[in-house]
């Protein structure tokens, strides 16, 4: 099969940790052709999506991943599977890319569905499952935010709706003289919405990333924050350790999975703290290499096998 990876430039790829690297490696091992393009290299002509692509391959020598020099144009009608793996933020360019990919609907399997990506802001989408979340509100109003912080005991976490990798995530303590300034910075002095969640003390034990494939768990990793930080994201220094899903977390997956599949969100990362859902990551979830190392399995290969079967089923 022919797989297209819509992603960032290769200088952003860490071969030891990058999930897209693992996908390309697994696809290559299964005999597939892998193509690379940036979101800026997508286009539409005559009502059909095309892309300017280069072959991408995994090699033994550094930097382990290589693009062919010659670029060429391909119609997405001639591609079997498209993996949208552009890292956040979900900005205007990302939104345009999903709209361009709409014109490929009915052709290749697209993971994740472009319409689902537009509808599923990674912070706000979680609120469809509010019964599994810590107490949460969204507002740009400082006074409303502080009333909420008081209601949840004086401590909360505030974060921008378009952030990623832990950027902009701050602890908001009502007694802190910086609290007003923090709220103003995150909301741009009341001009932008922010999410505020009750502070979960169990965050010091770690933030669990549960990886799902078509609504079913591939497994989970636990990201443990540094002693001097509440954020556990790998990007900001979180340490990754193995873990298992608890019975409540399995119930959470069973409750959420059908909605994810219905929205075309096939490869998803749930962020869970103290058995409470905090975010639903759908743009380019990470953690598959760490999961494979801890379990001694090849979850990326499992994703590629699923993609093969799913494509065959949709093409028939």
N, C-alpha and C positions, 0 to 999 in steps of 0.2 A: 504494500500500500504506500501511498504518498501522504506524508504528514507535513502540515505547515505550522510552524511555531511563530506566532505574532508576539514579539517580545522586545526587550531592550537590546542595546548593542552588547556585544560579547565581552567588552571590558567590565561589564557589571556582573559577570558570571563567576561565582566561586565554585570550582569543580568539587570541593570537599563538602559543600553544604547546599548548593543550588538545586532546587527541585526540578527546574526545567532541564538542567544538565542531566539529571538522572532519567528524565523522560526521553531525551534524545538518545542517551546511551542505551536505554532499554529498547527503543524503537530500532536502533541500528543493529542490536544483537538479534532482533527478530527478523532482520532482513528488509526493513522498510527504508524508503527514501525520506530523508528529513530536509525540509526547506526552512529558511529563516527570512523573516521580513520585519521591519519596523512598522509602527502604526502609520507613519508618514508615507510608507510605500504601498499602502492600499489605495485602490481607486475603483470607480464604477464607470462603465462604458456600455451603452446599449442595454442598460438595465441589469447588467451582470457584474459581479465583483471580480477584480483581478488584483494581482500583487506583483511587485518587482522583487524577486527572490534570489537567494543564493543557496546552494547546497551547504548544509552544515553537518559536520561529522566530529566524532570523538576520536582522539588519537592518543597514543601513549606519551609522546613528548609534550613538554610544556608549550603552550598553556592548556593543553588537554582538549581544547575545543577549537575547531577551525572552520572558517568560511571559505568557500571557493571564490576565486577572484572574479569570475564572470557572473554578472547578474543577468537575469532574463525575466520576461513577463510570463506569468501563467494565469490562466483563468481558474477561479476556485471551483468551477465545474469539473476540473481535471484533478482535483485534490480530494482525498478520502476523508481526512480528519483535520480540523483546524483547532489548535490549542491556543487560546488567548491567554498569554502569559506575561503581558505587560504589567510591570509593577505599578502600584499606586504612586501618586494620587490619581483618582478618577477625575481628570480634568477635562477641559473642552476637547482636546485632541483625542483622549480616550473615548469620550462620548461620540465624537464623529466617527471613530473607528467602528464602534458598535453599530452605528447607523449604516455605514457602508457594508458591513457584514450582513445586514438584513437582506441585502440583494442576493446573498448566497444561500438564503433559506431554501430548503428543499434539495440542496446539493450535498455538500459534505456534512459530516457530523461536526458540530461546533461545540467546543467545551471551554468555557461555559456559554450557554445561550446568550447572544447579545442583548436580547430583550430582558432576560433575567438579570444580566449585569447592570443594565440601566435602572431597573426597578429595585435592586437590592443594595442600597447604600449599606455598607458593612456595619455601621452603627445602628441606623434606623430599622433595617430589616429585622434585626433581633427582636424588636418590639412587637413583631407578630407573635412572639412566643413569650409574652411578658410574664406569664405565670412561672417561667423557669428563670427569670432574671432577678437580680437584686432590685430593690426599689429604684426606679429610674424616672427622670424627667428630661425634657428637651425644652430649652428656652433661651432667649437672648437677654432676658430681663434680669438685672442683677438682684433686685429685691425679691423676685420670685425664686431665683436660685438660692438665695440665703434662707428664705422661708423653708424651702425644701431641705436644705442642709440642717436646719434646726430640727425639722421633723424626723430626720434619720439619725439624730444623736450628736450632731455637731461636726461630723467628719464625712467627707464625700470625695469622689474623684470627678474631675471635670476634664472634658476632652473635646477637641474640635470634631465636627462631623466628617471632615475630609482628611483627617490625619491618618498616618500609617506608621508602622514600625515603632510605636510608642512616642512619636513626636507630638508634643503639645499635651501629653497626659500629665496632669498635676493633681496633687492632693490638696483639697480645699478644706481648711480647718477654720471654723467660725471664729475662734478666738485669736487667730493669727492676724496681725496687723497688715500683712500682705494680702489678705483674702480679697479685699475689694479690688486691688490691683490685678490679682490673678484672674478674677472674673472678668475684669475689663479687657485684659490682654486676650483671653481666649475668645471672648464675644466681640472683639473689636469695638469696645465701648457700646455694647448693645446693638450692634449692626449685623452680627452673625449668630446663628444658632449654635448652641453647644449642648452636649449630652452630659448630664450629671447623674452619678450613680452613688448609692450608699457605699461607704468604704467598707470593704470586706477584710477584716484582720487576717484572714487565712491567705491573703495575697503573699505574705512572707513565706508561705510554704510552697508557693508556685502557682503558675498559670498554665492550665492543661490545654494543649492543642489536640483536639480530636479530629483526625482526618477521615472524611467520609467519601465513599465512591458510590454514586447512585443511591444515596440514602443509607448505606450500610457502612459500619465502621471498618476502616483499614487498620486502625490502632491509634495510639495516643503517645505523646511525649509530654514531659513536664518541664516547663521553663521556670527556673528558680531565679529570683532577682538577686542582685548584689545586695550586700548588707546596707549600702548607702543609697538605695533606690527602691521605689515601689514598682517600677516597671520591670517586667521579666522578659521583654522582647530580646531575641538573640542579637538584633541590630544594636541594642544599647548595652550589651554586656551580660545578658541573662545566661545562666548555665543550664544545659539541657541534661536531664536524667530520665531513665526509663520509668514507666508507670503503667498501670492497668486502669480500665474503666470500672467505676463503682456501679452497683445496681441502679442507683438513681441516675447516673450518667447514661446508662444503657436505656433507661426509660425515656430520658430526654431525647436521645437519638431516635428512638422509635416514634416519639411525638412529632419531631421536627422533620424527619426524613421524607415523608410523603409530600410535604409542601415544597421542599427543595427540589425534588424530582419533577413535580408538576411545573415548577418555574424554570426547568432546564438547567438547574444548578447541580451539576453532577459531581464535580470535584470541589469539595468545600472543607474549610477548616473552622471548627467551632472553638472559640476561646471560652474556657470555663474556669472560674475561680470558686473554690469551696462549694462545688457542685451547682454553681449558679452560672447561667449563660451570660456572657458580657458582650460578645461580638460574633458575627457570622462572616467569615472571610471567604469571598467568592472571586476576587479579581485574579490573584496569583498566590493561592495558599502555599505555604512552605512547610518544611519539616519532614519530608518523605525520606531524605537520606538519613537523618538521625533515627527515624523509626526503623529503617532497615538495619542499621548498625546495632540497635538495641535488641531487635527481635531475631536477627540472623536470617531475615527473609528478604525478598526483593519486591517491595510494594510497588515500585515504579513499573516493574514487569507486569504486575497484576493489573495496573492501570492500562498499559498498552494492550494486554490481552482482552480486557473489557472493551477498549475502543475498537479493536478489530471486530469483535462480536456485535457490538452495537451498530457499527457501520454496515456490516453485512445484513443485519436485521432491517435497518432503515432503507437500504438499497434494494431489498427484495420486494 
